[in-house]
Amino acid sequence: MTGPVEERHADMHQSWERLTTVAARLSDQARDQRYHVFDIFDWPAELPTDQFWMSPELTTCHGTAVWDRLSDAERVRLTQAEAVNFFSLNVHLIRELIGEVAGRIYDTRYPGLSEFFHDFIHEENEHMWFFAQFCQRYGGKVYKTKRVAGSAIDGGPAIRDLVIFGRILIAEELCDYYNAKMATDGRLPQIAQQINAVHHQDESRHIAFGRQMMRALYEEAKQSATPEELAGAGTYLARYVSSCLRAFYHPEVYADAALPEARRIRAEVLGDPYRQEFHRTVMHKTTRFFDRLGLFTEDTVAW
């Protein structure tokens, strides 16, 4: 007859077994679907200046009084600057997560995952390249952004990794929401659709791995961490959701789009109830996952 402790250890062991199985299957898929990043894109010399580059419904002003005040030309310019900012944000998030995963490739805590980590880094490095290419070719720069991380988190290896891979999953699911919408938006230039489509295809594997990784890490953390440490990790990740969302609202974007009173726009749109509800919609599947896991609920996020 087994007791609660033995049952929890069995659950943790099963979670890690499922994780290694999932990782191996996803690595096989990644290698079967591998492309040559320097060959798959046909980069136009320039993009139309009278065309949306980002779905207007996904821009940070949409649904607000600011959007209502903009002319058609200003709305087009906004989508162009926001497309460059969105891809820039991807560059920064990818650069950060590559470093975290690279530091764990041969960690003895993760036997059986090194091959997946290698494939993951390979794909993310290519993603960073094509996102930056778009920004530099058509926007003339990669927007700088504040580092979307919080303060240091207390706890042992399980808690620290729970936070790191939680951050990775949040960033991936957030950006994938936008990728999936824009991959088939015929109003956008073909190159913009293609970049979003390629990233969405690869991220579907990364997200599948990330969710299983979080389940395994949470089972481990329940064994080795205190309730206070787990609560702290949940608070940290809820704040990270807010931090990532706020990074979309870049003051320089509004200035580059030559919008009236550009300096005041960020504060106005961030406080708009429509934007807060939009954030909830974008992150609904993600916050529901973390709620079911037991880390934080939608109501704890500052939308």
N, C-alpha and C positions, 0 to 999 in steps of 0.2 A: 504494500500500500504506500502510495507516495503522498507527500505533504505539499503545502503551498510553495515552499522554497524549491523543491525538486521540480514542480510543475513550471515554475518561472524559468528555471535553468533549461528545461526542455523546450519551452517556447523560444528562448533566446537562441538555442542551438538550431532549431528549425528555421528561424529567421535568417541566420547566417548561411545555412545550407541553401535556402531559396535564393538568397542574394548572389551567391557564387554561381548558381545555375543560371539565373537571369543574366548575370554579367557575361558568362560564356556565350549564351545565345545571342546577346546583343552585339558582342564583338564579332561573331560570325556574320551577322547581318551587316555590320558596318563595313567589313572587308568585302563582302559580296557587292555592296552598293558603292564602293569607293570610286571617286571621280578625281580628275586632275584639275585642281582649282584654277590653274593658269589657262586652261583650255575651254572651260565650259561657259564662260561669260563672253559675250560680244559687247565690248564697252564702246558706246557711241562717243564721238568726239565731244558732244555737248548734249544737254537735255533741253526740251522745249521750255521756254520761260513762261508760256501761257498754259501750262498743264500742271495738274496736281502731281506731286511726287509722293504724297502720303494721303491716305484716305482722310478726307476732311473731318469725318465723324470721329477720328482718333486724335485730332489735334487738341491741344490743351485749352483752347478758347471755345471750342464747339459747345453749344447749348447754353452759353452765357450771354449777358448783355454786351460784352466785348465783341463777340462774334456777330451779333445783330448790327453793331455799328460799322463793321468792316465792309468795304466795297468788295466786289468780286475779285478785282486785281489784288487787293490786300489779302484776301483769303487764299488765293493761289500762292502768293509769296510766302504766306505763313506755312502752308503745307510743305513748301520747298525747304525752308529753314528748319522746320520741325523734323523732316525726313533726315536731314544731315545730323540733327541733334540726337534723334533716336538711334541711328547707326553709330554715332559717337558714344552714346551711353553703352551700347553693346560692346564696343571696343574696350571701354574701361572695365566693365563687368567681367568680360572674358579674360582680360589680362590678369585681373585679381584671382579669378577662380583657377586659372592655369597654374599660378604659383602655389596655391593651396593643394591642388591635386598632385602636382609634381613632387611636393614634399612628402607625399604619402605613397608613392609608387611601390616602394619596397618595404614599407612599414610592416613589421611582423604582426601588427594588429589585423592586417587585411590579407591573409593568405588566399591566393586564388584570384585576386583582383588586379594584379599588376598588368596583365594583358589588356583588360578593359581600360585601365587608367591610361595606358599608352595610346590606345585608339582614341580615347576621349580627348587627350591633349592634342593629338594629331589633328582631329577634326576642329577643335576649338581654335587652334592656331590658324587654320585655313579660314575659319569664320572671321576671326579678327582681321585677317588680311583683306577679305573682300568687303567687309564693312568699311574699313579705313580707305580702301580704294575709292569707294563711292564718295565718301566725305571729301577726300582730297581732290578728286577729279571734278566734282560738280559743286562742292561747297567751298573749296579752297582751303579747308582746314578740318581738323578733328576738334570739336568743341571740348574745352576743358570742363571738368566737373568736379564737384566736391566728392571726396571718397565716401561712398555710401556704406559706411560701417558704423557701428556703435562703439561704446566703451568696452574695455576688456571684460571678459566673462569669467567668473570664478568657477572652479571645478576641475575634475580630473580629465583624462584623455577622452572618455566617453562623452562628457558634457561639451568639451571643446570641439570634438568632431561633430557632435549633434548640431551645434551652432554653425560650424563651417558648412556642412553639407545642407543644412537648412537654408542658409543664405544662398547657396548655389541653386537649390531647387526653386526658391522664391524668385530669383532673378530669371531663371530659365522659363518658368511658367508665365511670368509677367511679359517677357519679351515675346514668347511664343504666341500669346493671345494676339498681339499686334501682327506678327508674321503671318498667322493663319488668315487673318482678315485681309491683309494686303496682297497675299500671294495670288489671289484670283480677282483683284480689283482692276478691271479693264480701263479705268480712268487714269491709271498710273503708267509711266513709261515701262516698257518691257523689262528693262534691266532692274528696275525697282521691284517688279513682280517676281522676277526670277531669283533675286537675292533673298527675298522673303520666303519664297517657296523652298529653296535649297536649305535654308536655315531651319525651316519648319520640319522638313523631312528628317534632318539629323537630330534635331532637338527632341523629336518624339521618342527616340531611343534613350537619350540622356535623361529625359523626364521619367521614363519607365524605370531606369536604373535608380534615379534619385529618390523616387518614392519608396522603392524596396530598401534602399540604403537607409533611409530615415526610419523605416519600421525596425530594421535590425539594430540601429544605433539607439533607438528609444527603448527597445527591450533590454539592451545592455545597460543603458543609463539607469533604468529602474532598479537594476541590481546593485550598481556601484555608487550611485549619487544619492544625495539627500533630497527630500521633497522640496526644500528651499532652493537647491541648485537647479532642479528641474523647472521650478517656477521661474527662476531667474533666466534660464535659457528661453522659456516661452515669451517672457517679457521682452527680451532682447530681439527675438525674431519678429514679434509683432511690431516693434519699433522699426525694424529693418524694412518691413513692408512699406511703412509710411515714408521712410527715407528714399527708397527706390522710386516710389510714385512721385515724390516731390522733385526728383532729379529731372523729370520731364519738363518742368516749368523753369526754363532757362532764360533769365533776363536778356542775355545777349541775342537769343533767337528773335525776340520781339523787335529788338533794335535792328537786326540784320534784315528782317522782313519789312522794315521801314513803316512800322505801325504807329499810329498817333499815340502820344503819351506812353511810349513803350516802357518807361521805367515803372509806371503804376500798374501795368497789366498783371504782373505775377500775383501781387497781393489781391487784386480784385477777383481773378478767376479761381485762385486757390480757396477763397472763402465762399465760392458759389455752391449752393446745395446740389446743383446738377452735377458738378464735378465730383463731389463726394459720393453721390450715388453711382456715377460712372466708375469710380475707383472700386466700389464694392462689387460691381458687375464684373470688372476685369479680373479681380482676384477671388471671385466667389468659389471657384473649384479649389483653389489653393488654400484659402482659409478653411473651407470645409474639410479638406484633408488634414490640416494641422489640428482642427477641432476633434476629428475622430481619433487622431493619434493621441491627443491629450495634452498638447503643448500650449495652444492658445485658441481663443475663439474670435470670430469676426468682430464682436463687440469690444474687444480689447485693443483693436487697431484704431489709431487716430486718423480717420479718413479725411 
